[in-house]
Amino acid sequence: MRVTEKGQVTIPKEIRDRLKIGPGSQVEFIPDDKGARLVVVSGNLDDSREDFAAWLKSMSGTFDTGGMTADEFMEWLRGPRDELGPR
């Protein structure tokens, strides 16, 4: 790879694809005994959104509020909100 005047390099497409490096990804160059290593700090933002969506779907139905509504659960969790008065 050739380094530009600004110190930029182009990561070959084969490596970007293999490491899932895309727009928005963050990488670091870490010096070692043989030179430097490319380390992916955070992958493609689109992949992280998909990963989060998959995690969220996997968690669906795992939280049991004991039949309480969301409002009832929040009141149980936080305590009554005196400033609002009775509902």
C-alpha positions in Angstrom: 0.0 0.0 0.0 1.1 3.5 -0.7 0.7 6.2 2.0 -0.7 9.5 0.8 0.6 12.9 1.8 -2.1 13.0 4.5 -0.9 9.7 5.9 -3.9 7.7 4.6 -3.8 4.2 3.2 -6.4 2.2 1.4 -7.4 -1.1 3.0 -7.7 -3.7 0.3 -11.4 -4.8 -0.4 -10.6 -8.5 0.4 -9.5 -7.5 3.9 -12.3 -5.0 4.4 -14.8 -7.7 3.5 -13.2 -10.4 5.7 -13.0 -8.1 8.7 -16.4 -6.4 8.0 -14.8 -3.0 7.8 -17.2 -0.5 6.2 -18.2 3.1 6.3 -18.2 4.2 10.0 -15.9 1.4 11.1 -13.0 2.4 13.4 -9.6 0.8 13.1 -6.3 1.2 14.9 -2.7 0.5 13.9 -0.9 -1.1 16.8 2.9 -1.3 16.7 4.5 -4.7 17.4 7.9 -6.4 16.9 7.2 -7.1 13.2 5.8 -3.6 12.3 2.2 -2.9 13.0 -1.2 -4.7 13.2 -4.5 -3.4 12.0 -7.1 -3.8 14.7 -10.8 -3.3 14.2 -12.1 -1.3 17.1 -15.7 -1.2 15.9 -17.1 -2.8 12.9 -19.5 -1.5 10.3 -22.3 0.5 11.9 -24.9 -1.3 9.8 -23.7 -4.7 11.2 -23.8 -3.4 14.8 -27.4 -2.3 14.2 -28.2 -5.7 12.9 -26.4 -7.3 15.8 -28.4 -5.2 18.3 -31.7 -6.0 16.6 -30.8 -9.7 16.8 -29.9 -9.4 20.5 -33.1 -7.5 21.2 -35.2 -10.1 19.4 -33.5 -12.9 21.4 -34.4 -11.1 24.6 -38.1 -10.7 23.7 -40.3 -12.3 26.3 -37.5 -12.9 28.9 -38.6 -10.1 31.3 -41.6 -11.0 33.4 -43.4 -8.0 35.1 -45.8 -10.3 36.9 -48.7 -9.0 34.8 -48.1 -5.4 35.6 -48.4 -2.8 32.8 -45.4 -0.7 31.9 -46.8 2.3 34.0 -47.5 0.0 37.0 -44.0 -1.5 36.8 -42.4 1.9 36.6 -44.3 3.1 39.6 -43.3 -0.1 41.5 -39.7 0.5 40.4 -39.5 4.2 41.2 -42.2 4.7 43.7 -45.2 6.8 43.4 -44.9 10.2 41.7 -46.4 12.6 44.3 -46.1 15.7 42.1 -48.6 14.3 39.6 -51.3 13.5 42.1 -53.7 10.5 41.7 -54.5 9.2 38.2 
